[in-house]
Amino acid sequence: MKITRTLLLGLFTASFVPLAFAKPLAAQSQRGQPTTPFSSSDLAKLHWLEGNWHGTAPGERDFFERYRFVTDSTIEITYFSDSTLTRPTNSGRVYLSVGRIYHTVGPSRWGATKVDQGGIFFIPQLNARNTFAWSMTSPNEWTATLRTGATGHERVTVYTMKRLP
């Protein structure tokens, strides 16, 4: 499976290509966990993710996702193969646990190092090799920036996510 589709889709399992933050978040992000624990108020900063989304990127297949807050500490993500959102292809979640925010899809897990009103940045932790960021650009659009590969030989894919009606 490619990290490309699964990361956005569940941050798309370990085979998806992630998302990137706007410069402020990307510039401030670093490997490792944050020194200040996160709380449910930090996860609440991501309420703009809630809803149905259509993802596109040059040279990549379109995909569809649904983000839903099920509690103040968990966002469920469902990935779909088409715009009818009737055939789920995978699922994942973003959740708060013991002061940390994680994103999981299948056996892969990423940990957040930065969260603010504009987005979130994740680093690989388990069965994953890519970093990614989700950055809000407007109430109806955001970007997911995925970085894979070794430093100096990185592949960066930016997915544009548009809210579905």
Residue frames as a rotation matrix with the C-alpha (Angstrom) as fourth column:
MET 1
0.580 0.815 0.000 0.00
0.815 -0.580 0.000 0.00
0.000 0.000 -1.000 0.00
LYS 2
-0.233 -0.691 0.685 1.31
0.610 -0.652 -0.450 3.44
0.758 0.313 0.573 -0.72
ILE 3
-0.498 0.013 -0.867 1.69
0.786 -0.416 -0.458 5.96
-0.366 -0.909 0.197 2.05
THR 4
-0.987 0.062 0.149 0.34
0.030 -0.835 0.550 8.40
0.159 0.547 0.822 -0.41
ARG 5
-0.295 0.955 0.038 -3.33
-0.123 -0.078 0.989 7.47
0.948 0.287 0.140 -0.32
THR 6
0.149 0.418 -0.896 -3.58
0.731 0.564 0.385 6.17
0.666 -0.712 -0.222 3.18
LEU 7
-0.739 -0.486 -0.466 -2.11
0.673 -0.504 -0.541 9.12
0.028 -0.714 0.700 5.02
LEU 8
-0.840 0.516 0.168 -4.64
-0.484 -0.852 0.198 11.65
0.245 0.085 0.966 3.96
LEU 9
0.002 0.880 -0.475 -7.19
-0.375 0.441 0.816 9.01
0.927 0.176 0.331 4.08
GLY 10
0.912 0.118 -0.392 -6.23
0.313 0.418 0.853 7.90
0.265 -0.901 0.344 7.37
LEU 11
0.496 -0.839 -0.226 -3.40
-0.732 -0.543 0.411 9.98
-0.468 -0.038 -0.883 7.13
PHE 12
0.676 -0.025 -0.736 -3.16
-0.602 0.557 -0.572 7.27
0.424 0.830 0.362 4.92
THR 13
0.949 -0.294 0.113 -1.63
0.165 0.770 0.616 4.24
-0.268 -0.566 0.780 6.28
ALA 14
0.232 -0.959 -0.159 2.06
0.072 -0.147 0.987 3.91
-0.970 -0.241 0.035 6.05
SER 15
-0.363 -0.404 0.840 1.81
0.831 0.267 0.488 4.18
-0.421 0.875 0.239 2.33
PHE 16
0.704 0.673 0.228 0.40
0.709 -0.646 -0.283 7.66
-0.043 0.361 -0.932 1.92
VAL 17
-0.424 -0.795 0.434 2.07
0.750 -0.577 -0.323 10.90
0.508 0.189 0.841 1.11
PRO 18
-0.093 0.468 -0.879 1.38
0.942 -0.244 -0.230 13.49
-0.322 -0.849 -0.418 3.82
LEU 19
0.648 0.535 0.543 0.44
0.617 -0.786 0.039 17.04
0.447 0.310 -0.839 4.11
ALA 20
-0.457 -0.875 -0.160 2.33
0.823 -0.348 -0.449 20.17
0.337 -0.337 0.879 5.01
PHE 21
0.306 0.494 -0.814 1.74
0.811 -0.582 -0.049 23.17
-0.498 -0.645 -0.579 7.14
ALA 22
0.889 -0.095 0.447 2.07
0.147 -0.867 -0.476 26.73
0.433 0.489 -0.757 6.19
LYS 23
0.063 -0.992 0.109 5.54
0.087 -0.103 -0.991 28.06
0.994 0.072 0.080 6.84
PRO 24
0.032 -0.122 0.992 4.94
-0.884 -0.466 -0.028 29.08
0.465 -0.877 -0.123 10.43
LEU 25
0.764 0.296 0.573 4.08
-0.570 0.726 0.385 25.55
-0.303 -0.620 0.724 11.52
ALA 26
0.881 -0.463 -0.098 6.57
0.316 0.729 -0.608 23.79
0.353 0.504 0.788 9.27
ALA 27
0.137 -0.879 0.458 9.34
-0.199 -0.477 -0.856 26.10
0.970 0.026 -0.240 10.35
GLN 28
0.014 -0.078 0.997 8.57
-0.972 -0.234 -0.004 25.49
0.233 -0.969 -0.079 14.01
SER 29
0.912 0.405 0.062 8.15
-0.409 0.889 0.209 21.74
0.030 -0.216 0.976 13.74
GLN 30
-0.189 -0.979 -0.071 10.89
-0.945 0.201 -0.258 19.35
0.267 0.018 -0.964 14.66
ARG 31
-0.036 0.132 -0.991 11.36
-0.071 0.988 0.134 15.67
0.997 0.075 -0.026 15.24
GLY 32
-0.876 -0.231 -0.424 10.43
0.355 0.287 -0.890 14.37
0.327 -0.930 -0.169 18.64
GLN 33
0.098 0.961 -0.257 7.53
0.900 0.025 0.435 14.97
0.425 -0.274 -0.863 20.92
PRO 34
0.197 0.038 0.980 6.63
-0.082 -0.995 0.055 18.39
0.977 -0.091 -0.193 22.29
THR 35
-0.813 -0.525 -0.252 7.76
0.233 0.104 -0.967 19.30
0.534 -0.845 0.038 25.78
THR 36
-0.711 0.660 0.243 4.33
-0.637 -0.458 -0.619 20.70
-0.297 -0.595 0.746 26.68
PRO 37
-0.777 0.467 0.422 1.54
0.472 0.876 -0.101 18.12
-0.417 0.120 -0.901 26.76
PHE 38
-0.789 0.603 0.117 -1.54
-0.216 -0.452 0.866 18.66
0.575 0.658 0.487 24.61
SER 39
-0.757 0.641 0.129 -5.08
-0.016 0.178 -0.984 18.79
-0.653 -0.747 -0.124 25.98
SER 40
-0.160 0.793 0.587 -8.61
0.897 0.366 -0.249 18.46
-0.413 0.487 -0.770 24.59
SER 41
0.582 0.336 -0.740 -8.58
0.094 -0.932 -0.349 22.24
-0.807 0.134 -0.575 24.01
ASP 42
-0.438 -0.781 -0.444 -5.70
-0.497 -0.201 0.844 21.71
-0.749 0.591 -0.300 21.55
LEU 43
-0.790 0.208 0.577 -7.61
0.511 0.743 0.432 19.02
-0.339 0.636 -0.693 19.67
ALA 44
0.243 0.950 -0.196 -10.64
0.689 -0.311 -0.655 21.35
-0.683 0.024 -0.730 19.61
LYS 45
-0.092 -0.366 -0.926 -8.57
-0.360 -0.855 0.373 23.75
-0.928 0.368 -0.053 17.49
LEU 46
-0.946 -0.325 -0.018 -9.05
-0.158 0.410 0.898 21.26
-0.284 0.852 -0.440 14.65
HIS 47
-0.191 0.957 0.217 -12.87
0.245 0.261 -0.934 21.43
-0.950 -0.125 -0.284 14.50
TRP 48
0.092 0.176 -0.980 -12.50
-0.791 -0.584 -0.180 22.98
-0.604 0.792 0.086 11.05
LEU 49
-0.862 -0.466 -0.199 -11.61
-0.495 0.694 0.522 19.46
-0.105 0.549 -0.829 9.82
GLU 50
-0.506 0.710 0.490 -15.07
0.134 0.626 -0.768 18.14
-0.852 -0.324 -0.412 10.57
GLY 51
0.346 0.705 -0.619 -17.01
-0.640 -0.305 -0.705 17.29
-0.686 0.640 0.346 7.41
ASN 52
0.587 -0.058 0.808 -16.63
0.517 0.794 -0.319 15.61
-0.623 0.605 0.496 4.02
TRP 53
0.241 -0.661 -0.710 -13.66
-0.503 -0.711 0.492 16.42
-0.830 0.239 -0.504 1.79
HIS 54
0.957 -0.070 0.280 -12.41
0.279 0.470 -0.837 15.89
-0.073 0.880 0.469 -1.76
GLY 55
0.363 -0.909 -0.204 -8.62
-0.113 -0.260 0.959 15.63
-0.925 -0.325 -0.197 -2.06
THR 56
0.954 -0.120 0.275 -6.58
0.292 0.155 -0.944 16.35
0.071 0.981 0.183 -5.19
ALA 57
0.281 -0.911 -0.301 -2.92
-0.220 -0.367 0.904 16.73
-0.934 -0.188 -0.304 -6.13
PRO 58
0.409 -0.190 -0.892 -1.14
-0.911 -0.142 -0.388 16.93
-0.053 0.972 -0.231 -9.50
GLY 59
-0.324 -0.577 -0.750 -0.38
-0.709 0.673 -0.212 13.43
0.627 0.463 -0.627 -10.78
GLU 60
-0.974 0.039 0.222 -2.36
-0.146 0.644 -0.751 11.72
-0.172 -0.764 -0.622 -7.98
ARG 61
-0.511 0.854 -0.098 -5.78
0.528 0.402 0.748 10.06
0.678 0.331 -0.656 -7.93
ASP 62
-0.274 0.545 0.793 -8.63
-0.638 -0.720 0.274 11.99
0.720 -0.430 0.544 -6.34
PHE 63
-0.650 0.125 -0.750 -9.83
0.531 0.780 -0.330 10.71
0.544 -0.613 -0.574 -2.97
PHE 64
0.068 0.798 0.599 -12.59
-0.312 -0.553 0.773 11.44
0.948 -0.239 0.211 -0.48
GLU 65
-0.720 -0.373 -0.585 -12.58
0.444 0.399 -0.802 11.58
0.533 -0.837 -0.122 3.32
ARG 66
0.460 0.820 0.341 -14.90
0.048 -0.406 0.913 12.25
0.886 -0.404 -0.226 6.24
TYR 67
-0.763 -0.640 -0.095 -13.69
0.199 -0.092 -0.976 13.71
0.616 -0.763 0.197 9.55
ARG 68
0.337 0.928 0.159 -15.99
-0.049 -0.151 0.987 13.50
0.940 -0.340 -0.005 12.58
PHE 69
-0.669 -0.446 0.595 -15.42
-0.591 -0.165 -0.789 14.43
0.450 -0.880 -0.153 16.21
VAL 70
0.020 0.673 -0.739 -16.88
0.184 0.724 0.664 11.57
0.983 -0.150 -0.110 18.25
THR 71
0.602 0.092 -0.793 -15.64
0.798 -0.104 0.593 12.91
-0.028 -0.990 -0.136 21.60
ASP 72
0.954 -0.291 -0.071 -13.56
-0.286 -0.956 0.071 15.88
-0.088 -0.047 -0.995 22.73
SER 73
0.145 -0.961 0.234 -10.51
-0.605 0.101 0.790 13.62
-0.783 -0.256 -0.567 22.41
THR 74
-0.462 -0.290 0.838 -11.15
0.336 0.818 0.468 11.63
-0.821 0.498 -0.280 19.21
ILE 75
0.042 0.406 -0.913 -11.66
-0.851 -0.464 -0.246 12.41
-0.523 0.787 0.326 15.53
GLU 76
0.093 0.041 0.995 -12.75
0.309 0.948 -0.068 9.48
-0.946 0.314 0.076 13.37
ILE 77
-0.267 -0.230 -0.936 -11.63
-0.799 -0.490 0.348 9.50
-0.538 0.841 -0.053 9.74
THR 78
0.278 0.375 0.885 -13.25
0.272 0.852 -0.447 7.45
-0.921 0.365 0.134 7.01
TYR 79
-0.610 -0.557 -0.564 -11.75
-0.461 -0.330 0.824 7.16
-0.645 0.762 -0.056 3.53
PHE 80
0.414 0.838 0.356 -13.88
0.010 0.387 -0.922 6.61
-0.910 0.385 0.152 0.44
SER 81
-0.439 -0.583 0.684 -13.23
0.636 0.336 0.694 5.65
-0.634 0.740 0.224 -3.16
ASP 82
-0.535 0.277 0.798 -15.73
0.684 -0.413 0.602 8.08
0.496 0.868 0.031 -4.68
SER 83
-0.892 0.105 0.440 -17.74
-0.208 -0.959 -0.194 11.23
0.401 -0.265 0.877 -4.07
THR 84
0.113 0.982 -0.152 -20.91
-0.222 0.174 0.959 9.37
0.968 -0.075 0.238 -3.08
LEU 85
-0.523 -0.458 0.718 -19.17
-0.785 -0.067 -0.615 8.45
0.331 -0.886 -0.325 0.20
THR 86
0.569 0.809 0.149 -20.92
-0.818 0.537 0.205 5.10
0.086 -0.239 0.967 0.17
ARG 87
0.836 -0.337 -0.432 -17.93
0.221 0.929 -0.297 2.74
0.502 0.153 0.851 -0.19
PRO 88
0.743 -0.609 0.278 -15.44
-0.602 -0.426 0.675 3.13
-0.293 -0.669 -0.683 2.66
THR 89
0.634 -0.603 -0.484 -11.94
-0.122 0.540 -0.833 1.97
0.764 0.587 0.269 1.77
ASN 90
-0.344 -0.756 -0.556 -10.19
0.617 0.265 -0.741 2.55
0.708 -0.598 0.375 5.09
SER 91
0.808 0.544 0.226 -10.45
0.186 -0.600 0.778 4.34
0.559 -0.587 -0.586 8.40
GLY 92
-0.376 -0.908 -0.183 -8.23
0.593 -0.084 -0.801 6.07
0.712 -0.409 0.570 10.89
ARG 93
0.747 0.623 -0.230 -8.38
0.590 -0.464 0.661 8.45
0.305 -0.629 -0.714 13.78
VAL 94
-0.345 -0.724 0.597 -6.74
0.019 -0.641 -0.767 11.39
0.939 -0.253 0.235 15.45
TYR 95
0.676 0.630 -0.383 -6.86
0.342 0.193 0.920 11.11
0.653 -0.752 -0.085 19.21
LEU 96
0.091 -0.549 0.831 -5.55
-0.737 -0.598 -0.315 12.53
0.670 -0.583 -0.459 22.46
SER 97
0.786 0.092 -0.611 -3.93
0.272 0.836 0.476 10.13
0.555 -0.541 0.632 24.91
VAL 98
0.521 -0.573 -0.633 -1.88
0.803 0.077 0.591 10.96
-0.290 -0.816 0.500 27.98
GLY 99
0.419 -0.296 -0.858 -1.12
0.027 -0.941 0.337 14.47
-0.908 -0.164 -0.387 26.79
ARG 100
-0.746 -0.661 -0.085 -0.17
-0.105 -0.009 0.994 13.48
-0.658 0.750 -0.062 23.23
ILE 101
0.409 0.831 -0.376 -2.06
-0.594 -0.070 -0.801 13.69
-0.692 0.551 0.465 19.96
TYR 102
-0.630 -0.578 0.519 -1.70
-0.057 0.701 0.711 10.76
-0.775 0.418 -0.474 17.58
HIS 103
0.232 0.641 -0.731 -2.93
-0.944 -0.034 -0.329 9.88
-0.236 0.766 0.597 14.12
THR 104
-0.550 -0.371 0.748 -3.37
-0.239 0.928 0.284 6.21
-0.800 -0.023 -0.599 13.24
VAL 105
0.407 0.584 -0.702 -4.29
-0.911 0.211 -0.353 4.33
-0.058 0.784 0.618 10.10
GLY 106
0.703 -0.145 -0.696 -3.98
-0.076 0.958 -0.276 0.58
0.707 0.247 0.663 10.15
PRO 107
0.605 -0.521 -0.601 -0.72
0.791 0.480 0.380 -0.36
0.091 -0.705 0.703 11.90
SER 108
-0.310 -0.777 0.548 0.83
0.698 -0.577 -0.424 3.08
0.646 0.251 0.721 11.31
ARG 109
0.638 0.468 -0.612 1.03
0.763 -0.491 0.420 5.86
-0.104 -0.735 -0.670 13.88
TRP 110
-0.220 -0.622 0.752 2.21
0.506 -0.732 -0.457 9.47
0.834 0.279 0.475 13.79
GLY 111
0.046 0.182 -0.982 2.59
0.968 -0.251 -0.001 11.87
-0.246 -0.951 -0.188 16.71
ALA 112
0.722 0.272 0.636 1.77
0.458 -0.877 -0.144 15.57
0.519 0.396 -0.758 16.64
THR 113
-0.284 -0.853 -0.437 4.55
0.956 -0.219 -0.195 18.01
0.071 -0.473 0.878 17.47
LYS 114
-0.974 0.005 -0.227 2.62
0.011 -0.997 -0.072 21.23
-0.227 -0.073 0.971 16.82
VAL 115
-0.236 0.950 0.205 -1.05
0.954 0.185 0.237 22.17
0.187 0.251 -0.950 16.97
ASP 116
-0.824 0.136 -0.551 -2.70
0.101 -0.920 -0.378 25.55
-0.558 -0.367 0.745 16.59
GLN 117
0.109 0.963 -0.247 -5.82
-0.161 -0.228 -0.960 27.10
-0.981 0.145 0.130 15.02
GLY 118
0.216 -0.084 -0.973 -4.19
-0.926 -0.333 -0.177 26.85
-0.309 0.939 -0.150 11.59
GLY 119
0.505 -0.002 -0.863 -3.28
-0.552 0.768 -0.324 23.17
0.663 0.641 0.387 11.62
ILE 120
0.742 -0.251 0.621 -1.28
-0.407 0.568 0.715 20.28
-0.533 -0.784 0.320 12.94
PHE 121
0.181 -0.771 -0.610 2.11
-0.878 0.153 -0.454 18.70
0.444 0.618 -0.649 12.15
PHE 122
0.887 0.178 0.427 2.80
-0.355 0.853 0.382 14.95
-0.297 -0.490 0.820 12.54
ILE 123
-0.167 -0.946 -0.278 6.00
-0.982 0.186 -0.045 12.92
0.094 0.265 -0.960 12.64
PRO 124
0.275 0.264 -0.924 6.30
-0.366 0.918 0.153 9.14
0.889 0.296 0.349 12.15
GLN 125
0.035 -0.243 0.969 6.32
-0.996 0.074 0.055 6.92
-0.085 -0.967 -0.240 15.21
LEU 126
-0.316 -0.053 0.947 5.34
-0.259 0.965 -0.033 3.38
-0.913 -0.256 -0.319 14.30
ASN 127
-0.196 0.193 0.962 5.25
0.749 0.662 0.020 1.68
-0.633 0.724 -0.274 10.88
ALA 128
0.891 0.428 0.149 5.50
0.430 -0.693 -0.578 5.06
-0.144 0.580 -0.802 9.15
ARG 129
-0.105 -0.991 0.085 8.31
0.955 -0.077 0.286 7.02
-0.277 0.111 0.954 7.49
ASN 130
-0.314 0.041 0.949 6.69
0.627 -0.741 0.240 10.25
0.713 0.670 0.207 6.36
THR 131
-0.732 0.214 -0.647 5.83
0.410 -0.619 -0.670 13.52
-0.544 -0.755 0.366 8.05
PHE 132
-0.403 0.607 0.684 2.76
0.711 -0.263 0.652 15.52
0.576 0.750 -0.326 7.16
ALA 133
-0.882 0.166 -0.441 0.89
0.182 -0.743 -0.644 18.65
-0.434 -0.648 0.626 8.05
TRP 134
-0.064 0.907 0.416 -2.69
0.974 -0.034 0.224 19.75
0.218 0.419 -0.881 7.72
SER 135
-0.841 -0.277 -0.464 -3.11
0.377 -0.916 -0.135 23.48
-0.388 -0.289 0.875 7.24
MET 136
0.210 0.977 0.020 -6.39
0.803 -0.161 -0.574 25.37
-0.558 0.137 -0.818 7.03
THR 137
-0.836 -0.436 0.334 -6.56
0.549 -0.664 0.508 27.87
0.000 0.608 0.794 4.19
SER 138
-0.628 0.733 0.262 -10.27
-0.658 -0.680 0.325 28.74
0.416 0.032 0.909 4.56
PRO 139
-0.231 0.598 0.768 -13.38
-0.758 0.385 -0.527 27.21
-0.611 -0.703 0.364 6.18
ASN 140
0.775 0.625 0.092 -13.92
-0.399 0.597 -0.696 25.20
-0.490 0.503 0.712 2.98
GLU 141
0.770 -0.573 -0.280 -10.34
-0.054 0.380 -0.924 24.34
0.636 0.726 0.262 2.03
TRP 142
0.646 -0.682 0.343 -7.14
-0.527 -0.074 0.846 23.05
-0.552 -0.728 -0.407 3.58
THR 143
0.383 -0.597 -0.705 -3.90
-0.696 0.315 -0.645 21.48
0.608 0.738 -0.295 2.46
ALA 144
0.877 -0.259 0.405 -2.24
-0.088 0.742 0.665 18.28
-0.473 -0.619 0.628 3.46
THR 145
0.491 -0.789 -0.371 1.48
-0.794 -0.229 -0.563 18.29
0.359 0.570 -0.739 2.85
LEU 146
0.955 -0.152 0.256 3.30
0.041 0.918 0.394 14.98
-0.295 -0.366 0.883 2.87
ARG 147
0.328 -0.918 -0.223 7.08
-0.931 -0.275 -0.241 14.61
0.160 0.286 -0.945 2.99
THR 148
0.946 -0.082 0.313 8.72
0.016 0.978 0.207 11.28
-0.323 -0.191 0.927 2.29
GLY 149
0.651 -0.753 0.095 12.29
0.425 0.258 -0.868 10.20
0.629 0.605 0.488 1.72
ALA 150
0.143 -0.737 -0.660 15.62
0.973 -0.019 0.231 11.15
-0.183 -0.675 0.715 3.21
THR 151
0.590 -0.023 -0.807 16.68
0.110 -0.988 0.109 14.72
-0.800 -0.153 -0.580 3.76
GLY 152
-0.381 -0.725 -0.574 18.04
-0.496 -0.364 0.788 16.09
-0.780 0.585 -0.221 0.50
HIS 153
-0.977 0.113 -0.181 16.03
-0.092 0.544 0.834 13.53
0.193 0.832 -0.521 -1.45
GLU 154
-0.622 0.783 0.003 12.59
0.070 0.060 -0.996 14.37
-0.780 -0.619 -0.092 -0.16
ARG 155
-0.715 0.588 0.378 9.42
0.469 0.003 0.883 14.03
0.518 0.809 -0.278 -2.11
VAL 156
-0.811 0.488 -0.324 6.84
-0.002 -0.555 -0.832 16.62
-0.585 -0.674 0.451 -1.17
THR 157
-0.642 0.707 0.295 3.22
0.559 0.169 0.812 16.20
0.524 0.686 -0.504 -2.22
VAL 158
-0.903 0.411 -0.125 0.65
-0.223 -0.698 -0.681 18.86
-0.367 -0.587 0.722 -1.45
TYR 159
-0.590 0.795 0.140 -2.97
0.770 0.502 0.394 17.78
0.243 0.340 -0.909 -1.48
THR 160
-0.851 0.447 0.277 -5.73
-0.466 -0.885 -0.003 20.35
0.243 -0.132 0.961 -1.73
MET 161
-0.731 0.645 -0.222 -8.77
0.680 0.662 -0.314 19.38
-0.056 -0.381 -0.923 0.30
LYS 162
-0.818 0.533 0.217 -12.09
-0.420 -0.811 0.408 20.98
0.393 0.242 0.887 -0.65
ARG 163
-0.685 0.629 0.368 -15.24
-0.261 0.260 -0.930 20.67
-0.680 -0.733 -0.014 1.39
LEU 164
-0.854 0.498 0.151 -18.01
0.409 0.463 0.786 18.67
0.322 0.733 -0.599 -0.29
PRO 165
-0.535 0.732 0.422 -21.52
-0.628 -0.679 0.380 20.17
0.565 -0.062 0.823 -0.33
